[in-house]
Amino acid sequence: MTSPIKPLADRVVAVREEAQTKTASGIFLPDNAKEKPVLAKVVAVGPKVADLKVGDKIVYKEYSTTELKIDGVEYLIVKEEDVLATV
């Protein structure tokens, strides 16, 4: 997937992973019980990003993102310092 957004400086553009619809024991979750996942796939990186690359799956701080919806796809813009880990 290519991104229509070109991140600047130390920002990355990512697409949030889908929320789980079923628990490990097989119970289906209703929409209002699902939490927003904090796992996303990186689709673009800024020129000053050192440790991430396109295709990485990241864990990020939940309330430190900018959300943007373009052509029905919801993108997240995250500072590199707000990325907690790669998976």
LINLIN-V637829 format. One record per backbone hydrogen bond with DSSP energy under -0.5 kcal/mol. CO is the residue of the C=O (numbers start at 0). NH is the residue of the N-H. E is the energy in kcal/mol with one decimal. If there is no record, write none. Layout:
co->CO nh->NH e->E
co->CO nh->NH e->E
This chain:
co->4 nh->6 e->-0.7
co->7 nh->10 e->-1.6
co->8 nh->47 e->-2.1
co->9 nh->79 e->-2.6
co->10 nh->45 e->-2.2
co->11 nh->77 e->-2.6
co->12 nh->42 e->-3.1
co->12 nh->43 e->-1.6
co->13 nh->75 e->-2.9
co->14 nh->40 e->-2.6
co->20 nh->28 e->-2.6
co->22 nh->25 e->-1.6
co->26 nh->22 e->-2.8
co->29 nh->32 e->-1.6
co->29 nh->33 e->-0.6
co->30 nh->33 e->-0.9
co->37 nh->59 e->-1.6
co->38 nh->16 e->-2.8
co->39 nh->57 e->-3.1
co->40 nh->14 e->-2.4
co->41 nh->54 e->-2.5
co->43 nh->12 e->-2.7
co->45 nh->48 e->-1.3
co->52 nh->55 e->-1.9
co->55 nh->41 e->-3.0
co->55 nh->57 e->-0.5
co->56 nh->86 e->-2.6
co->57 nh->39 e->-2.2
co->58 nh->83 e->-2.7
co->58 nh->84 e->-1.4
co->60 nh->63 e->-1.3
co->65 nh->76 e->-2.5
co->67 nh->69 e->-0.6
co->67 nh->74 e->-3.7
co->69 nh->72 e->-2.0
co->72 nh->69 e->-2.4
co->72 nh->74 e->-0.7
co->73 nh->15 e->-0.6
co->74 nh->67 e->-2.6
co->75 nh->13 e->-2.5
co->75 nh->77 e->-0.6
co->76 nh->65 e->-1.9
co->77 nh->11 e->-2.6
co->78 nh->81 e->-1.3
co->79 nh->82 e->-1.4
co->81 nh->60 e->-2.0
co->81 nh->83 e->-0.6
co->84 nh->58 e->-2.7
